[in-house]
Amino acid sequence: ERTNGFYNMDVATLLNMLALLYRDQGKLEDACELLHNAVRIKEHCLGPNDLSVASALNNLSVLYGKRGMWAEAAPFCKQALAIREGVYGSHHTDVAKLLNNLALICQNIGEFAESEGYYRRAIDVYKKLYGPGHAVTTRTMNNLAACYLKQKKHDDAKNLYAEVLLHTQQVETSFSGGGPEQVVSPSTGMAQGNWQSMCTPT
């Protein structure tokens, strides 16, 4: 830093690496402070709409989430999402990942309507890119179903779990003839378990 000055991408890279080390050591507050500085440097060197800035903002959002500071995490995730949408457009896997993250953040601060909207947008992207039975699609559908359950929207959750089961069973059937095997995520089992528990008379 003394040699190249503070606003230098080498400094930003080192700050990011050190932040990840602190994160792994559980020093989340220190990691957040380092990432804040990395974001400042990247915005200065690359401009506010660079994808590297979006990645740093997303990392910062995740760290705040790990600290349980969901309200603080939200604006960083929204800023990262806006950058990626500006670069990639709305239908890109990296955009969908941030939509999923933002949905989780909103869910944890009780903004359920916003959470549902972000989950639906992510599901729409994943369905278009990978199909309805792909692991990442069904996993995100499960996330939305869990959001429904938190609001006691049991019918909505039940219908969504049924859709997940239908799509994953279709995938399993299409690959059951000795062809290549598609790895369906544990979300299939999770959906099965939740669906059964909801259908069991109590």
Phi, psi and omega in degrees: 000321179295326183282314188257351184089162184292317184275077184217136184294333175296322177295318179299319179296317179294320178298319180296317179295318179293323177298319178295323177296314178298321178301314182294335179271358180083010179269069191289324179296316177296320179298319179298317181298318179295319180292325174303316179293322178297319178298315180302315181295313182296319178297321180291317186278325189248346186097157187287347186248021179278147181297331177294326175295317179300319179296317179294320178296319179296317178300320179295319178299317180297319180297317177297323176298319179296334178274359182077014182261069189292322179296324178287330181290328189303310184296328178291320178293320179296320179294317178297319178298316180299321179295312183294321177295324178295328181273313188264339193089182187280335187251078179216145185299324179290331174291316180298322178300318180288326175300318179296316179299316182293324176299317180296319178299310180299322179299321183284344175254011174082013178267074191289324179297316178295319179301313179301318181297318180292319178299316181297319178297317179297316179299318179300317178296312183296322178297318180292323184277320190238343183102160186288340183262001181291150185304317183291329177291310182293327178297318180290325175297321176297323177298318178295320178298321177296324176296319176300316183297323178299332179264005182062031173271071190293323180294318178298317179296317180299316180296322181289319176298322178296320178295319178301313180298318180299313183292319182289325176293324176296320178296315181297320180295318184290339181251014186271359184265027178088004179278191180297142183265128174268130179279114177266131187297167176301352179299331178300310179296323180295318179296317180300314182296315181292319180299315181295317182294328180284335183267351181279125179300140179241000000 
